[in-house]
Amino acid sequence: MTEAGTITVTQIRSAIGTKPKQRGTLRALGLGRIGKSNTLPDRPEIRGMVARVPHLVSVEEQTNS
C-alpha cells in the first residue's frame, strides 16, 4: 500500500462556545489550543473530521516528493 500523502491541520480559532461534539473532534485530531498543529495521514476518515470543524482549523496538504 502506497502512502497517499499527509495533511497538516492547525487550529486557528478557539473551541470555547462550540458544541461538545466539535470539541471532541478537535481532540481526536490531536488539537486543543490555538496555533497547535498535527500532521495526519490524508485519509477519508481524517478529511471527514476536518469537514466537521472547517471554521476552527486550517489544512495544508503535503505531497510526497
Jmol script that loads the backbone (N, CA, C; Angstrom):
load data "model"
ATOM      1  N   MET A   1       0.848  -1.184   0.000  1.00  0.00           N
ATOM      2  CA  MET A   1       0.000   0.000   0.000  1.00  0.00           C
ATOM      3  C   MET A   1       0.887   1.238   0.000  1.00  0.00           C
ATOM      4  N   THR A   2       0.653   2.161  -0.910  1.00  0.00           N
ATOM      5  CA  THR A   2       1.474   3.350  -1.007  1.00  0.00           C
ATOM      6  C   THR A   2       0.898   4.455  -0.138  1.00  0.00           C
ATOM      7  N   GLU A   3       1.784   5.310   0.327  1.00  0.00           N
ATOM      8  CA  GLU A   3       1.382   6.441   1.149  1.00  0.00           C
ATOM      9  C   GLU A   3       0.702   7.475   0.260  1.00  0.00           C
ATOM     10  N   ALA A   4      -0.500   7.893   0.626  1.00  0.00           N
ATOM     11  CA  ALA A   4      -1.266   8.841  -0.175  1.00  0.00           C
ATOM     12  C   ALA A   4      -0.863  10.279   0.099  1.00  0.00           C
ATOM     13  N   GLY A   5      -0.050  10.502   1.116  1.00  0.00           N
ATOM     14  CA  GLY A   5       0.349  11.851   1.476  1.00  0.00           C
ATOM     15  C   GLY A   5      -0.108  12.176   2.881  1.00  0.00           C
ATOM     16  N   THR A   6       0.233  13.378   3.309  1.00  0.00           N
ATOM     17  CA  THR A   6      -0.160  13.801   4.637  1.00  0.00           C
ATOM     18  C   THR A   6      -0.761  15.191   4.565  1.00  0.00           C
ATOM     19  N   ILE A   7      -1.470  15.540   5.609  1.00  0.00           N
ATOM     20  CA  ILE A   7      -2.001  16.894   5.742  1.00  0.00           C
ATOM     21  C   ILE A   7      -1.593  17.413   7.107  1.00  0.00           C
ATOM     22  N   THR A   8      -1.368  18.711   7.183  1.00  0.00           N
ATOM     23  CA  THR A   8      -1.081  19.368   8.445  1.00  0.00           C
ATOM     24  C   THR A   8      -2.308  20.177   8.826  1.00  0.00           C
ATOM     25  N   VAL A   9      -2.870  19.853   9.978  1.00  0.00           N
ATOM     26  CA  VAL A   9      -4.070  20.527  10.465  1.00  0.00           C
ATOM     27  C   VAL A   9      -3.657  21.432  11.609  1.00  0.00           C
ATOM     28  N   THR A  10      -4.025  22.722  11.521  1.00  0.00           N
ATOM     29  CA  THR A  10      -3.673  23.706  12.533  1.00  0.00           C
ATOM     30  C   THR A  10      -4.943  24.338  13.071  1.00  0.00           C
ATOM     31  N   GLN A  11      -5.053  24.429  14.400  1.00  0.00           N
ATOM     32  CA  GLN A  11      -6.218  25.082  14.993  1.00  0.00           C
ATOM     33  C   GLN A  11      -6.006  26.577  14.926  1.00  0.00           C
ATOM     34  N   ILE A  12      -6.996  27.303  14.369  1.00  0.00           N
ATOM     35  CA  ILE A  12      -6.861  28.744  14.190  1.00  0.00           C
ATOM     36  C   ILE A  12      -7.858  29.541  15.017  1.00  0.00           C
ATOM     37  N   ARG A  13      -8.871  28.861  15.566  1.00  0.00           N
ATOM     38  CA  ARG A  13      -9.858  29.551  16.399  1.00  0.00           C
ATOM     39  C   ARG A  13     -10.112  28.755  17.667  1.00  0.00           C
ATOM     40  N   SER A  14     -10.607  29.442  18.669  1.00  0.00           N
ATOM     41  CA  SER A  14     -10.868  28.826  19.959  1.00  0.00           C
ATOM     42  C   SER A  14     -12.076  27.901  19.905  1.00  0.00           C
ATOM     43  N   ALA A  15     -12.040  26.867  20.738  1.00  0.00           N
ATOM     44  CA  ALA A  15     -13.165  25.937  20.840  1.00  0.00           C
ATOM     45  C   ALA A  15     -14.162  26.381  21.903  1.00  0.00           C
ATOM     46  N   ILE A  16     -13.886  27.491  22.579  1.00  0.00           N
ATOM     47  CA  ILE A  16     -14.814  27.998  23.591  1.00  0.00           C
ATOM     48  C   ILE A  16     -16.113  28.391  22.899  1.00  0.00           C
ATOM     49  N   GLY A  17     -17.210  27.923  23.420  1.00  0.00           N
ATOM     50  CA  GLY A  17     -18.517  28.257  22.861  1.00  0.00           C
ATOM     51  C   GLY A  17     -18.977  27.311  21.771  1.00  0.00           C
ATOM     52  N   THR A  18     -18.147  26.370  21.397  1.00  0.00           N
ATOM     53  CA  THR A  18     -18.560  25.407  20.375  1.00  0.00           C
ATOM     54  C   THR A  18     -19.276  24.238  21.043  1.00  0.00           C
ATOM     55  N   LYS A  19     -19.903  23.434  20.232  1.00  0.00           N
ATOM     56  CA  LYS A  19     -20.635  22.284  20.750  1.00  0.00           C
ATOM     57  C   LYS A  19     -19.661  21.205  21.213  1.00  0.00           C
ATOM     58  N   PRO A  20     -20.069  20.403  22.185  1.00  0.00           N
ATOM     59  CA  PRO A  20     -19.179  19.355  22.696  1.00  0.00           C
ATOM     60  C   PRO A  20     -18.693  18.393  21.615  1.00  0.00           C
ATOM     61  N   LYS A  21     -19.513  18.114  20.635  1.00  0.00           N
ATOM     62  CA  LYS A  21     -19.106  17.214  19.560  1.00  0.00           C
ATOM     63  C   LYS A  21     -17.951  17.809  18.755  1.00  0.00           C
ATOM     64  N   GLN A  22     -17.983  19.126  18.537  1.00  0.00           N
ATOM     65  CA  GLN A  22     -16.903  19.780  17.810  1.00  0.00           C
ATOM     66  C   GLN A  22     -15.620  19.796  18.633  1.00  0.00           C
ATOM     67  N   ARG A  23     -15.740  19.995  19.935  1.00  0.00           N
ATOM     68  CA  ARG A  23     -14.551  19.944  20.804  1.00  0.00           C
ATOM     69  C   ARG A  23     -13.951  18.543  20.790  1.00  0.00           C
ATOM     70  N   GLY A  24     -14.795  17.529  20.773  1.00  0.00           N
ATOM     71  CA  GLY A  24     -14.315  16.156  20.701  1.00  0.00           C
ATOM     72  C   GLY A  24     -13.605  15.872  19.395  1.00  0.00           C
ATOM     73  N   THR A  25     -14.105  16.444  18.318  1.00  0.00           N
ATOM     74  CA  THR A  25     -13.464  16.269  17.017  1.00  0.00           C
ATOM     75  C   THR A  25     -12.073  16.902  17.023  1.00  0.00           C
ATOM     76  N   LEU A  26     -11.943  18.080  17.627  1.00  0.00           N
ATOM     77  CA  LEU A  26     -10.625  18.711  17.729  1.00  0.00           C
ATOM     78  C   LEU A  26      -9.667  17.832  18.520  1.00  0.00           C
ATOM     79  N   ARG A  27     -10.137  17.256  19.616  1.00  0.00           N
ATOM     80  CA  ARG A  27      -9.278  16.384  20.420  1.00  0.00           C
ATOM     81  C   ARG A  27      -8.870  15.150  19.619  1.00  0.00           C
ATOM     82  N   ALA A  28      -9.808  14.608  18.839  1.00  0.00           N
ATOM     83  CA  ALA A  28      -9.496  13.426  18.025  1.00  0.00           C
ATOM     84  C   ALA A  28      -8.465  13.754  16.948  1.00  0.00           C
ATOM     85  N   LEU A  29      -8.442  15.004  16.500  1.00  0.00           N
ATOM     86  CA  LEU A  29      -7.445  15.433  15.523  1.00  0.00           C
ATOM     87  C   LEU A  29      -6.104  15.749  16.187  1.00  0.00           C
ATOM     88  N   GLY A  30      -6.066  15.707  17.509  1.00  0.00           N
ATOM     89  CA  GLY A  30      -4.822  15.973  18.221  1.00  0.00           C
ATOM     90  C   GLY A  30      -4.592  17.447  18.477  1.00  0.00           C
ATOM     91  N   LEU A  31      -5.658  18.230  18.483  1.00  0.00           N
ATOM     92  CA  LEU A  31      -5.554  19.668  18.701  1.00  0.00           C
ATOM     93  C   LEU A  31      -6.185  20.021  20.036  1.00  0.00           C
ATOM     94  N   GLY A  32      -5.971  21.243  20.493  1.00  0.00           N
ATOM     95  CA  GLY A  32      -6.560  21.647  21.753  1.00  0.00           C
ATOM     96  C   GLY A  32      -6.306  23.106  22.083  1.00  0.00           C
ATOM     97  N   ARG A  33      -5.344  23.700  21.405  1.00  0.00           N
ATOM     98  CA  ARG A  33      -5.024  25.101  21.632  1.00  0.00           C
ATOM     99  C   ARG A  33      -4.871  25.804  20.296  1.00  0.00           C
ATOM    100  N   ILE A  34      -5.103  27.091  20.298  1.00  0.00           N
ATOM    101  CA  ILE A  34      -4.905  27.882  19.087  1.00  0.00           C
ATOM    102  C   ILE A  34      -3.430  27.839  18.712  1.00  0.00           C
ATOM    103  N   GLY A  35      -3.156  27.590  17.456  1.00  0.00           N
ATOM    104  CA  GLY A  35      -1.787  27.550  16.965  1.00  0.00           C
ATOM    105  C   GLY A  35      -1.163  26.168  16.986  1.00  0.00           C
ATOM    106  N   LYS A  36      -1.814  25.213  17.636  1.00  0.00           N
ATOM    107  CA  LYS A  36      -1.268  23.858  17.680  1.00  0.00           C
ATOM    108  C   LYS A  36      -1.518  23.160  16.355  1.00  0.00           C
ATOM    109  N   SER A  37      -0.522  22.399  15.878  1.00  0.00           N
ATOM    110  CA  SER A  37      -0.611  21.701  14.603  1.00  0.00           C
ATOM    111  C   SER A  37      -0.403  20.210  14.805  1.00  0.00           C
ATOM    112  N   ASN A  38      -0.920  19.431  13.870  1.00  0.00           N
ATOM    113  CA  ASN A  38      -0.713  17.998  13.883  1.00  0.00           C
ATOM    114  C   ASN A  38      -0.652  17.520  12.445  1.00  0.00           C
ATOM    115  N   THR A  39       0.297  16.652  12.152  1.00  0.00           N
ATOM    116  CA  THR A  39       0.426  16.067  10.824  1.00  0.00           C
ATOM    117  C   THR A  39      -0.249  14.708  10.835  1.00  0.00           C
ATOM    118  N   LEU A  40      -1.192  14.529   9.922  1.00  0.00           N
ATOM    119  CA  LEU A  40      -2.006  13.321   9.878  1.00  0.00           C
ATOM    120  C   LEU A  40      -2.001  12.740   8.475  1.00  0.00           C
ATOM    121  N   PRO A  41      -2.266  11.432   8.353  1.00  0.00           N
ATOM    122  CA  PRO A  41      -2.371  10.848   7.004  1.00  0.00           C
ATOM    123  C   PRO A  41      -3.604  11.381   6.287  1.00  0.00           C
ATOM    124  N   ASP A  42      -3.488  11.540   4.994  1.00  0.00           N
ATOM    125  CA  ASP A  42      -4.594  12.057   4.182  1.00  0.00           C
ATOM    126  C   ASP A  42      -5.523  10.901   3.827  1.00  0.00           C
ATOM    127  N   ARG A  43      -6.482  10.656   4.718  1.00  0.00           N
ATOM    128  CA  ARG A  43      -7.437   9.564   4.535  1.00  0.00           C
ATOM    129  C   ARG A  43      -8.852  10.103   4.660  1.00  0.00           C
ATOM    130  N   PRO A  44      -9.838   9.388   4.131  1.00  0.00           N
ATOM    131  CA  PRO A  44     -11.220   9.868   4.188  1.00  0.00           C
ATOM    132  C   PRO A  44     -11.723  10.108   5.616  1.00  0.00           C
ATOM    133  N   GLU A  45     -11.270   9.296   6.588  1.00  0.00           N
ATOM    134  CA  GLU A  45     -11.734   9.483   7.960  1.00  0.00           C
ATOM    135  C   GLU A  45     -11.255  10.822   8.517  1.00  0.00           C
ATOM    136  N   ILE A  46     -10.020  11.163   8.224  1.00  0.00           N
ATOM    137  CA  ILE A  46      -9.447  12.423   8.706  1.00  0.00           C
ATOM    138  C   ILE A  46     -10.115  13.590   7.992  1.00  0.00           C
ATOM    139  N   ARG A  47     -10.304  13.465   6.681  1.00  0.00           N
ATOM    140  CA  ARG A  47     -10.963  14.523   5.918  1.00  0.00           C
ATOM    141  C   ARG A  47     -12.383  14.762   6.430  1.00  0.00           C
ATOM    142  N   GLY A  48     -13.073  13.703   6.839  1.00  0.00           N
ATOM    143  CA  GLY A  48     -14.416  13.834   7.382  1.00  0.00           C
ATOM    144  C   GLY A  48     -14.415  14.596   8.696  1.00  0.00           C
ATOM    145  N   MET A  49     -13.422  14.334   9.536  1.00  0.00           N
ATOM    146  CA  MET A  49     -13.329  15.071  10.802  1.00  0.00           C
ATOM    147  C   MET A  49     -13.038  16.550  10.549  1.00  0.00           C
ATOM    148  N   VAL A  50     -12.152  16.818   9.597  1.00  0.00           N
ATOM    149  CA  VAL A  50     -11.832  18.207   9.269  1.00  0.00           C
ATOM    150  C   VAL A  50     -13.063  18.913   8.708  1.00  0.00           C
ATOM    151  N   ALA A  51     -13.881  18.204   7.950  1.00  0.00           N
ATOM    152  CA  ALA A  51     -15.083  18.797   7.372  1.00  0.00           C
ATOM    153  C   ALA A  51     -16.105  19.195   8.430  1.00  0.00           C
ATOM    154  N   ARG A  52     -16.017  18.598   9.623  1.00  0.00           N
ATOM    155  CA  ARG A  52     -16.934  18.934  10.717  1.00  0.00           C
ATOM    156  C   ARG A  52     -16.560  20.228  11.426  1.00  0.00           C
ATOM    157  N   VAL A  53     -15.290  20.629  11.329  1.00  0.00           N
ATOM    158  CA  VAL A  53     -14.834  21.829  12.041  1.00  0.00           C
ATOM    159  C   VAL A  53     -14.016  22.756  11.119  1.00  0.00           C
ATOM    160  N   PRO A  54     -14.504  23.045   9.913  1.00  0.00           N
ATOM    161  CA  PRO A  54     -13.691  23.856   8.990  1.00  0.00           C
ATOM    162  C   PRO A  54     -13.485  25.287   9.473  1.00  0.00           C
ATOM    163  N   HIS A  55     -14.376  25.784  10.327  1.00  0.00           N
ATOM    164  CA  HIS A  55     -14.275  27.149  10.826  1.00  0.00           C
ATOM    165  C   HIS A  55     -13.258  27.277  11.963  1.00  0.00           C
ATOM    166  N   LEU A  56     -12.760  26.151  12.466  1.00  0.00           N
ATOM    167  CA  LEU A  56     -11.812  26.176  13.581  1.00  0.00           C
ATOM    168  C   LEU A  56     -10.395  25.797  13.174  1.00  0.00           C
ATOM    169  N   VAL A  57     -10.227  25.216  11.993  1.00  0.00           N
ATOM    170  CA  VAL A  57      -8.910  24.711  11.582  1.00  0.00           C
ATOM    171  C   VAL A  57      -8.536  25.189  10.189  1.00  0.00           C
ATOM    172  N   SER A  58      -7.236  25.129   9.902  1.00  0.00           N
ATOM    173  CA  SER A  58      -6.747  25.330   8.537  1.00  0.00           C
ATOM    174  C   SER A  58      -5.989  24.058   8.156  1.00  0.00           C
ATOM    175  N   VAL A  59      -6.010  23.735   6.870  1.00  0.00           N
ATOM    176  CA  VAL A  59      -5.413  22.492   6.389  1.00  0.00           C
ATOM    177  C   VAL A  59      -4.404  22.815   5.298  1.00  0.00           C
ATOM    178  N   GLU A  60      -3.227  22.205   5.420  1.00  0.00           N
ATOM    179  CA  GLU A  60      -2.207  22.315   4.377  1.00  0.00           C
ATOM    180  C   GLU A  60      -1.893  20.904   3.886  1.00  0.00           C
ATOM    181  N   GLU A  61      -1.971  20.709   2.588  1.00  0.00           N
ATOM    182  CA  GLU A  61      -1.656  19.404   2.018  1.00  0.00           C
ATOM    183  C   GLU A  61      -0.156  19.332   1.758  1.00  0.00           C
ATOM    184  N   GLN A  62       0.407  18.164   2.051  1.00  0.00           N
ATOM    185  CA  GLN A  62       1.827  17.931   1.791  1.00  0.00           C
ATOM    186  C   GLN A  62       1.941  16.722   0.903  1.00  0.00           C
ATOM    187  N   THR A  63       2.708  16.856  -0.158  1.00  0.00           N
ATOM    188  CA  THR A  63       2.874  15.755  -1.085  1.00  0.00           C
ATOM    189  C   THR A  63       4.171  15.025  -0.810  1.00  0.00           C
ATOM    190  N   ASN A  64       4.231  13.782  -1.212  1.00  0.00           N
ATOM    191  CA  ASN A  64       5.462  13.006  -1.094  1.00  0.00           C
ATOM    192  C   ASN A  64       6.299  13.224  -2.340  1.00  0.00           C
ATOM    193  N   SER A  65       7.426  13.872  -2.166  1.00  0.00           N
ATOM    194  CA  SER A  65       8.312  14.137  -3.306  1.00  0.00           C
ATOM    195  C   SER A  65       9.588  13.369  -3.163  1.00  0.00           C
TER     196      SER A  65
END
end "model"
wireframe off; spacefill off
backbone 0.3
color backbone group
